[in-house]
Amino acid sequence: MCGLLRELRERAGLSQDDLADLLSDSLGWHKTQISKVERGERRIDVFEVRAICTALNVSMVDFWRDLESRISA
């Protein structure tokens, strides 16, 4: 999941700082939280995944489908 989130962020053309700015109101996150999530040092719950998907303009259905495909492969 960490790699998928990083890939989606990069595909959106956002830096970790950019994403943290988008998540600051909803989650109160800073760049360090994004970095820790992408390195697998911080677990996130479904509500945080939803906020990240919203910030990246990715539907949760597509996110979970892609994640399941990667896990199954």
N, C-alpha and C positions, 0 to 999 in steps of 0.2 A: 504494500500500500504506500509505503514511503516513496518508492521510485515513481509510482503512478502520480502521486500528488506533485512531486517535483516536475515530472514531465508535463503535466497539465499546466502548472504555473509557467514553465518556460514556453510552452506552446502559446500561452496567452500573452507572451511578451512581457511578463512581469518579473521584477526582481523580488527577493525576499522582503526587502523594505517596502516595495509597492504593495505586495499582498498584505503585509502587516498593517499598512495604512488603511487598506480596505476592511480589515478585520478589527481595527482598533475600537470602533464603536460597538460592534456586536459581541466581540469576545474579549476586548481589552488586550489583545495580543501585540507583541513587539517582534522585531526580527528574530530574537533569540528563540521564541516559541516556534516560529516557522522552521528555523534551522534544526531545532531539536526533533520536530516531527519528521522532517525529511531525512534525518540521520537515524531515525528509529529510537531515539532516546526519550521520546515523550509519546505516550499513548493518547489517542483522542477518542471522544465519544461520538455518537451518531449526530448529535446536535452541532458539534464542531465540524464534522464532515459536511453537514448540510451548509453551514456558513461558508466553508471554504469553497464548496461547489458553487454556491450562489455568487461568491466574489469572483470566481473564475468563469462564470457563465456556462457551467456544465450541469446538466441535469443529474440528479442523484441516481436515476435509473441507469443512465449511460455510465456513470462512475462505477456503480456496483456491478454492472454487466462486464465492463472492462476488467475490473478487479477479479471477478470470478473466472473470467477467461484466462487471466494470467496465473491465477492460483492452480487452475486445472491443468495448465500446460506443462 
